[in-house]
Amino acid sequence: MNPKRSKSKNGGKMQMVHPDAAAIDVGATMHMAAVRADRAPEPVRSFGTFTADLHRLVDWFTECGVETVVMESTSVYWIPIFELLDARGFNVFLVNARDAKHVPGRKTDVSDAQWLQRLHSFGLLRASFRPKGQIARAMADFG
């Protein structure tokens, strides 16, 4: 054992950075959402992509005590749910799917949404840049 290395005070366990985290694996016709297992009897649920479905998803996150949400999307399907979550006061992280896939240790029996939720809970994902307010509107008008 290396005498210069000190043992971690928490027994080598990672400290949770975002205990109230949820995740969404965004799709074209369905979003898979996950919360911590102790927050709901069914911690992984699927939601449609229509407005009413998105409101139900956000309401479920509120019921589960979620404060921060990470989402992964490779297209533009994330925009409506991102905007709705942001408007309702959630701290929303949009992450690059490539970044999430490269974190080692993924288990094959874990859904993408659960995996994202776990990674976000421990602060292992970084948010993509998303401009707010007038800048976002100006970019939308320009594009």
Z-matrix of the N, CA and C atoms (Angstrom, degrees):
N
C 1 1.451
C 2 1.522 1 109.16
N 3 1.282 2 117.11 1 137.15
C 4 1.446 3 122.71 2 -179.41
C 5 1.526 4 109.70 3 -75.01
N 6 1.336 5 119.14 4 117.33
C 7 1.467 6 121.26 5 -177.95
C 8 1.528 7 113.01 6 -67.76
N 9 1.317 8 117.59 7 -19.95
C 10 1.465 9 120.23 8 -179.54
C 11 1.527 10 112.15 9 -77.46
N 12 1.329 11 117.00 10 -21.12
C 13 1.464 12 120.93 11 179.07
C 14 1.519 13 109.40 12 -82.36
N 15 1.293 14 115.31 13 132.23
C 16 1.460 15 118.63 14 176.33
C 17 1.520 16 108.65 15 -100.58
N 18 1.314 17 115.08 16 147.85
C 19 1.457 18 119.53 17 179.07
C 20 1.515 19 109.76 18 -76.37
N 21 1.309 20 114.46 19 145.09
C 22 1.457 21 120.81 20 178.10
C 23 1.515 22 109.76 21 -68.01
N 24 1.323 23 116.41 22 143.60
C 25 1.457 24 121.46 23 179.69
C 26 1.516 25 112.02 24 -68.49
N 27 1.321 26 117.53 25 -24.35
C 28 1.459 27 120.41 26 -177.32
C 29 1.525 28 112.33 27 -101.42
N 30 1.327 29 116.98 28 22.39
C 31 1.456 30 120.38 29 176.02
C 32 1.516 31 114.43 30 71.35
N 33 1.308 32 118.60 31 23.34
C 34 1.453 33 122.22 32 178.95
C 35 1.513 34 114.23 33 85.13
N 36 1.316 35 117.58 34 1.69
C 37 1.461 36 120.48 35 178.91
C 38 1.522 37 110.15 36 -83.33
N 39 1.314 38 115.50 37 143.13
C 40 1.458 39 120.24 38 177.92
C 41 1.524 40 109.53 39 -74.19
N 42 1.310 41 115.40 40 143.84
C 43 1.456 42 120.36 41 178.08
C 44 1.525 43 109.45 42 -85.30
N 45 1.328 44 115.99 43 136.13
C 46 1.457 45 121.01 44 179.70
C 47 1.531 46 108.83 45 -73.99
N 48 1.316 47 116.58 46 126.62
C 49 1.458 48 123.32 47 -179.15
C 50 1.526 49 111.17 48 -91.09
N 51 1.324 50 116.04 49 -39.55
C 52 1.462 51 122.40 50 -178.55
C 53 1.533 52 109.37 51 -123.94
N 54 1.337 53 118.57 52 81.31
C 55 1.468 54 119.75 53 -177.55
C 56 1.529 55 113.50 54 -66.98
N 57 1.314 56 117.61 55 -21.44
C 58 1.462 57 121.82 56 -178.52
C 59 1.519 58 111.29 57 -103.49
N 60 1.330 59 116.01 58 39.62
C 61 1.461 60 121.77 59 -175.06
C 62 1.522 61 112.23 60 -92.04
N 63 1.318 62 114.16 61 149.38
C 64 1.464 63 122.96 62 171.85
C 65 1.517 64 107.15 63 -134.19
N 66 1.328 65 115.70 64 170.07
C 67 1.459 66 119.80 65 -179.87
C 68 1.515 67 110.17 66 -144.15
N 69 1.327 68 114.05 67 153.26
C 70 1.461 69 121.01 68 175.83
C 71 1.521 70 108.47 69 -132.66
N 72 1.314 71 115.03 70 126.78
C 73 1.456 72 121.12 71 169.94
C 74 1.526 73 104.38 72 -94.86
N 75 1.321 74 115.86 73 105.44
C 76 1.463 75 122.35 74 -170.98
C 77 1.519 76 111.09 75 -82.24
N 78 1.323 77 115.63 76 133.44
C 79 1.455 78 121.07 77 177.14
C 80 1.518 79 111.21 78 -131.84
N 81 1.310 80 116.65 79 173.52
C 82 1.460 81 121.93 80 -177.77
C 83 1.521 82 111.83 81 -69.99
N 84 1.322 83 117.90 82 -38.38
C 85 1.463 84 121.07 83 -176.29
C 86 1.519 85 113.41 84 -119.82
N 87 1.338 86 117.48 85 -9.33
C 88 1.448 87 121.22 86 -178.42
C 89 1.521 88 109.99 87 -152.60
N 90 1.328 89 115.99 88 141.15
C 91 1.459 90 121.79 89 174.15
C 92 1.522 91 107.65 90 -113.52
N 93 1.330 92 116.83 91 131.24
C 94 1.462 93 121.82 92 174.07
C 95 1.525 94 106.95 93 -97.96
N 96 1.325 95 116.26 94 124.84
C 97 1.456 96 121.39 95 -177.11
C 98 1.521 97 109.67 96 -118.26
N 99 1.328 98 116.03 97 144.83
C 100 1.464 99 120.98 98 -179.64
C 101 1.521 100 110.57 99 -137.62
N 102 1.320 101 114.51 100 141.22
C 103 1.464 102 122.77 101 171.67
C 104 1.525 103 106.87 102 -123.12
N 105 1.321 104 116.75 103 172.78
C 106 1.464 105 119.87 104 176.20
C 107 1.520 106 109.61 105 -60.73
N 108 1.311 107 116.27 106 147.31
C 109 1.462 108 121.67 107 -176.40
C 110 1.527 109 112.76 108 -59.79
N 111 1.324 110 118.09 109 -26.95
C 112 1.471 111 120.41 110 -179.39
C 113 1.528 112 112.91 111 -84.32
N 114 1.330 113 117.54 112 1.32
C 115 1.468 114 121.64 113 -177.91
C 116 1.519 115 114.21 114 -96.47
N 117 1.330 116 117.85 115 -18.98
C 118 1.469 117 120.21 116 -176.52
C 119 1.524 118 109.35 117 -158.08
N 120 1.339 119 116.85 118 147.17
C 121 1.467 120 119.47 119 176.93
C 122 1.534 121 112.20 120 -61.02
N 123 1.315 122 115.67 121 -31.56
C 124 1.462 123 122.15 122 177.15
C 125 1.526 124 106.69 123 -119.74
N 126 1.348 125 118.19 124 89.55
C 127 1.464 126 120.31 125 -171.72
C 128 1.521 127 115.86 126 -75.04
N 129 1.323 128 117.80 127 -9.67
C 130 1.470 129 121.35 128 175.71
C 131 1.520 130 107.37 129 -124.24
N 132 1.327 131 115.50 130 125.53
C 133 1.465 132 120.91 131 -178.87
C 134 1.524 133 109.73 132 -136.08
N 135 1.323 134 114.83 133 154.86
C 136 1.458 135 119.67 134 175.57
C 137 1.529 136 108.64 135 -107.31
N 138 1.320 137 114.95 136 145.38
C 139 1.458 138 122.73 137 179.78
C 140 1.515 139 108.25 138 -134.58
N 141 1.323 140 115.65 139 145.18
C 142 1.457 141 120.36 140 174.51
C 143 1.514 142 110.57 141 -71.38
N 144 1.312 143 115.37 142 -175.80
C 145 1.469 144 119.77 143 -175.96
C 146 1.523 145 113.66 144 -112.25
N 147 1.330 146 117.33 145 4.99
C 148 1.456 147 119.67 146 175.86
C 149 1.530 148 109.39 147 -76.95
N 150 1.316 149 116.44 148 160.41
C 151 1.461 150 121.74 149 -175.13
C 152 1.524 151 112.48 150 -52.78
N 153 1.323 152 117.69 151 -46.63
C 154 1.471 153 120.80 152 180.00
C 155 1.523 154 111.05 153 -60.69
N 156 1.326 155 117.23 154 -38.33
C 157 1.468 156 121.59 155 178.37
C 158 1.527 157 110.94 156 -64.40
N 159 1.327 158 115.49 157 -42.15
C 160 1.464 159 119.84 158 -179.85
C 161 1.522 160 111.12 159 -64.79
N 162 1.324 161 117.35 160 -38.96
C 163 1.468 162 120.62 161 176.62
C 164 1.526 163 110.73 162 -64.40
N 165 1.334 164 117.66 163 -38.71
C 166 1.466 165 120.30 164 176.87
C 167 1.524 166 110.66 165 -63.53
N 168 1.330 167 117.36 166 -39.85
C 169 1.466 168 121.41 167 178.39
C 170 1.529 169 109.82 168 -61.52
N 171 1.311 170 116.95 169 -48.65
C 172 1.463 171 121.02 170 -179.28
C 173 1.529 172 110.65 171 -63.57
N 174 1.329 173 117.28 172 -40.51
C 175 1.465 174 120.32 173 177.12
C 176 1.526 175 111.07 174 -62.11
N 177 1.330 176 116.99 175 -39.39
C 178 1.467 177 120.50 176 178.49
C 179 1.519 178 110.45 177 -63.41
N 180 1.331 179 117.03 178 -43.72
C 181 1.462 180 119.82 179 177.15
C 182 1.531 181 110.71 180 -59.66
N 183 1.319 182 117.53 181 -41.18
C 184 1.459 183 121.40 182 178.37
C 185 1.529 184 110.31 183 -61.67
N 186 1.323 185 117.30 184 -46.60
C 187 1.468 186 122.08 185 178.37
C 188 1.527 187 111.89 186 -59.41
N 189 1.322 188 117.04 187 -33.14
C 190 1.467 189 122.52 188 -178.22
C 191 1.529 190 112.74 189 -84.90
N 192 1.317 191 117.98 190 -0.13
C 193 1.464 192 120.74 191 178.78
C 194 1.515 193 114.46 192 74.66
N 195 1.304 194 116.64 193 26.59
C 196 1.464 195 121.94 194 -179.83
C 197 1.527 196 109.81 195 -74.83
N 198 1.329 197 116.36 196 139.79
C 199 1.464 198 121.57 197 175.81
C 200 1.520 199 112.38 198 -117.68
N 201 1.323 200 116.77 199 -28.33
C 202 1.453 201 120.78 200 -177.47
C 203 1.529 202 109.20 201 -132.80
N 204 1.330 203 115.34 202 140.82
C 205 1.461 204 121.51 203 -176.24
C 206 1.518 205 109.11 204 -129.89
N 207 1.316 206 115.48 205 132.89
C 208 1.460 207 120.96 206 173.54
C 209 1.517 208 107.20 207 -109.00
N 210 1.313 209 115.87 208 141.00
C 211 1.460 210 119.44 209 177.52
C 212 1.513 211 109.85 210 -137.28
N 213 1.320 212 113.35 211 149.07
C 214 1.451 213 121.41 212 -179.51
C 215 1.519 214 107.50 213 -123.38
N 216 1.325 215 115.55 214 130.70
C 217 1.452 216 119.80 215 177.38
C 218 1.510 217 109.06 216 -153.27
N 219 1.309 218 115.43 217 144.42
C 220 1.462 219 119.75 218 178.90
C 221 1.527 220 111.80 219 -106.06
N 222 1.313 221 117.30 220 7.18
C 223 1.457 222 121.39 221 -179.69
C 224 1.530 223 108.89 222 -140.37
N 225 1.314 224 118.30 223 -155.05
C 226 1.465 225 122.08 224 -177.73
C 227 1.522 226 112.81 225 -96.30
N 228 1.319 227 118.25 226 5.64
C 229 1.460 228 121.67 227 -176.36
C 230 1.528 229 113.21 228 -65.88
N 231 1.308 230 117.82 229 -15.67
C 232 1.458 231 122.51 230 -178.52
C 233 1.527 232 112.74 231 -76.71
N 234 1.314 233 118.70 232 -20.69
C 235 1.467 234 121.58 233 -170.46
C 236 1.527 235 113.19 234 -59.65
N 237 1.328 236 121.58 235 -50.76
C 238 1.475 237 119.17 236 -178.45
C 239 1.529 238 114.01 237 -60.92
N 240 1.338 239 117.74 238 -44.47
C 241 1.466 240 118.92 239 -178.98
C 242 1.527 241 110.74 240 -71.49
N 243 1.323 242 117.77 241 -35.02
C 244 1.464 243 120.89 242 176.19
C 245 1.524 244 110.00 243 -59.50
N 246 1.329 245 115.90 244 -49.77
C 247 1.466 246 120.72 245 -178.29
C 248 1.532 247 111.45 246 -61.80
N 249 1.315 248 117.06 247 -41.65
C 250 1.463 249 121.25 248 179.99
C 251 1.531 250 111.29 249 -65.83
N 252 1.327 251 117.20 250 -46.30
C 253 1.466 252 120.63 251 177.94
C 254 1.525 253 111.17 252 -61.48
N 255 1.315 254 116.10 253 -44.17
C 256 1.465 255 121.09 254 179.64
C 257 1.533 256 110.93 255 -61.22
N 258 1.327 257 116.59 256 -43.74
C 259 1.472 258 121.22 257 179.78
C 260 1.523 259 111.62 258 -64.78
N 261 1.330 260 117.18 259 -28.95
C 262 1.464 261 121.16 260 -179.47
C 263 1.525 262 112.25 261 -89.36
N 264 1.338 263 118.05 262 5.54
C 265 1.460 264 121.60 263 171.87
C 266 1.519 265 117.00 264 93.27
N 267 1.322 266 117.69 265 9.31
C 268 1.460 267 119.88 266 177.27
C 269 1.521 268 109.59 267 -79.67
N 270 1.323 269 116.54 268 148.67
C 271 1.458 270 122.03 269 172.02
C 272 1.529 271 105.39 270 -85.60
N 273 1.334 272 117.14 271 112.12
C 274 1.463 273 121.31 272 -171.17
C 275 1.522 274 110.45 273 -110.03
N 276 1.336 275 115.26 274 131.22
C 277 1.455 276 123.05 275 176.77
C 278 1.521 277 108.27 276 -113.64
N 279 1.306 278 117.01 277 123.20
C 280 1.455 279 121.72 278 170.40
C 281 1.516 280 105.51 279 -99.28
N 282 1.335 281 117.06 280 123.74
C 283 1.457 282 119.58 281 -177.43
C 284 1.512 283 110.46 282 -117.27
N 285 1.297 284 114.59 283 151.87
C 286 1.450 285 121.71 284 176.97
C 287 1.532 286 108.17 285 -74.24
N 288 1.311 287 116.70 286 126.81
C 289 1.465 288 121.23 287 -178.51
C 290 1.526 289 111.47 288 -55.74
N 291 1.295 290 117.24 289 -34.93
C 292 1.467 291 121.49 290 -179.94
C 293 1.526 292 111.20 291 -63.36
N 294 1.347 293 117.11 292 -39.66
C 295 1.461 294 120.41 293 179.38
C 296 1.523 295 111.32 294 -63.87
N 297 1.317 296 116.95 295 -43.14
C 298 1.470 297 121.02 296 -178.51
C 299 1.521 298 111.49 297 -66.85
N 300 1.308 299 117.25 298 -35.70
C 301 1.469 300 120.89 299 -178.08
C 302 1.521 301 112.25 300 -70.54
N 303 1.341 302 117.31 301 -23.99
C 304 1.460 303 120.92 302 -175.03
C 305 1.521 304 113.63 303 -88.55
N 306 1.325 305 118.20 304 -2.33
C 307 1.452 306 119.67 305 177.26
C 308 1.524 307 107.35 306 -75.72
N 309 1.342 308 117.75 307 124.50
C 310 1.460 309 119.32 308 -176.69
C 311 1.525 310 112.47 309 -70.46
N 312 1.322 311 115.10 310 156.68
C 313 1.454 312 120.90 311 173.36
C 314 1.508 313 115.05 312 101.74
N 315 1.294 314 118.86 313 6.06
C 316 1.464 315 121.49 314 -178.20
C 317 1.525 316 111.05 315 -63.13
N 318 1.324 317 114.96 316 134.57
C 319 1.456 318 120.74 317 177.32
C 320 1.530 319 108.59 318 -99.38
N 321 1.293 320 117.10 319 140.53
C 322 1.460 321 120.27 320 -175.71
C 323 1.520 322 113.28 321 -71.45
N 324 1.335 323 118.90 322 -22.46
C 325 1.458 324 120.01 323 -178.81
C 326 1.522 325 113.37 324 -87.76
N 327 1.305 326 116.73 325 3.57
C 328 1.457 327 121.21 326 -179.86
C 329 1.525 328 108.93 327 -100.60
N 330 1.337 329 116.26 328 130.92
C 331 1.461 330 119.03 329 179.18
C 332 1.524 331 110.28 330 -67.73
N 333 1.327 332 116.21 331 159.93
C 334 1.458 333 120.46 332 178.26
C 335 1.524 334 111.21 333 -57.72
N 336 1.322 335 117.26 334 -42.42
C 337 1.465 336 120.06 335 -178.74
C 338 1.521 337 110.93 336 -63.91
N 339 1.338 338 117.97 337 -42.51
C 340 1.461 339 120.41 338 178.06
C 341 1.526 340 110.97 339 -64.34
N 342 1.315 341 116.20 340 -41.00
C 343 1.457 342 120.81 341 -179.93
C 344 1.533 343 110.20 342 -63.43
N 345 1.323 344 117.35 343 -45.26
C 346 1.463 345 120.79 344 177.81
C 347 1.523 346 111.00 345 -61.46
N 348 1.345 347 116.92 346 -42.22
C 349 1.460 348 121.00 347 179.96
C 350 1.521 349 109.80 348 -61.06
N 351 1.310 350 116.94 349 -44.10
C 352 1.466 351 120.91 350 -179.93
C 353 1.531 352 111.00 351 -64.46
N 354 1.320 353 117.32 352 -46.80
C 355 1.464 354 120.39 353 179.00
C 356 1.521 355 111.51 354 -60.24
N 357 1.335 356 116.61 355 -43.07
C 358 1.460 357 120.82 356 -179.28
C 359 1.532 358 111.11 357 -67.18
N 360 1.330 359 116.99 358 -37.44
C 361 1.458 360 120.53 359 178.50
C 362 1.520 361 111.58 360 -56.13
N 363 1.315 362 116.15 361 -36.44
C 364 1.457 363 120.82 362 -178.29
C 365 1.528 364 113.17 363 -96.36
N 366 1.324 365 117.30 364 9.12
C 367 1.460 366 121.08 365 175.32
C 368 1.515 367 114.33 366 70.88
N 369 1.318 368 117.91 367 29.60
C 370 1.460 369 121.33 368 -175.72
C 371 1.526 370 114.68 369 -94.14
N 372 1.323 371 117.30 370 2.57
C 373 1.468 372 120.66 371 179.20
C 374 1.521 373 109.93 372 -119.32
N 375 1.310 374 115.09 373 144.96
C 376 1.470 375 117.96 374 176.36
C 377 1.516 376 108.96 375 -111.87
N 378 1.311 377 113.89 376 142.31
C 379 1.462 378 120.22 377 -177.47
C 380 1.515 379 110.81 378 -75.98
N 381 1.312 380 115.37 379 144.07
C 382 1.460 381 121.04 380 171.24
C 383 1.521 382 107.93 381 -74.05
N 384 1.310 383 116.41 382 155.83
C 385 1.462 384 119.82 383 178.26
C 386 1.522 385 109.28 384 -70.00
N 387 1.304 386 116.25 385 130.94
C 388 1.470 387 122.53 386 176.09
C 389 1.513 388 107.42 387 -135.31
N 390 1.334 389 118.33 388 108.02
C 391 1.463 390 119.76 389 178.87
C 392 1.521 391 111.14 390 -64.97
N 393 1.313 392 116.39 391 154.34
C 394 1.466 393 121.09 392 -178.64
C 395 1.523 394 110.45 393 -117.73
N 396 1.310 395 114.86 394 164.52
C 397 1.455 396 122.69 395 171.20
C 398 1.505 397 114.77 396 58.85
N 399 1.343 398 114.48 397 -131.26
C 400 1.465 399 121.11 398 -175.38
C 401 1.519 400 112.66 399 -61.94
N 402 1.314 401 116.56 400 -34.66
C 403 1.468 402 119.27 401 -179.35
C 404 1.526 403 109.75 402 -63.68
N 405 1.339 404 117.31 403 -44.97
C 406 1.470 405 120.30 404 179.66
C 407 1.511 406 110.89 405 -63.15
N 408 1.338 407 116.86 406 -42.20
C 409 1.471 408 120.06 407 179.99
C 410 1.525 409 110.60 408 -65.21
N 411 1.317 410 116.80 409 -41.31
C 412 1.461 411 120.60 410 179.68
C 413 1.536 412 110.19 411 -64.57
N 414 1.330 413 116.70 412 -39.37
C 415 1.464 414 119.52 413 179.13
C 416 1.535 415 110.33 414 -67.31
N 417 1.316 416 117.74 415 -37.66
C 418 1.469 417 121.81 416 178.34
C 419 1.515 418 110.40 417 -65.19
N 420 1.326 419 116.80 418 -41.10
C 421 1.461 420 120.83 419 178.90
C 422 1.523 421 111.51 420 -66.60
N 423 1.351 422 115.18 421 -36.42
C 424 1.460 423 121.00 422 -178.62
C 425 1.527 424 111.51 423 -71.20
N 426 1.353 425 115.57 424 -39.88
C 427 1.463 426 121.57 425 -173.98
C 428 1.460 427 113.05 426 -71.72
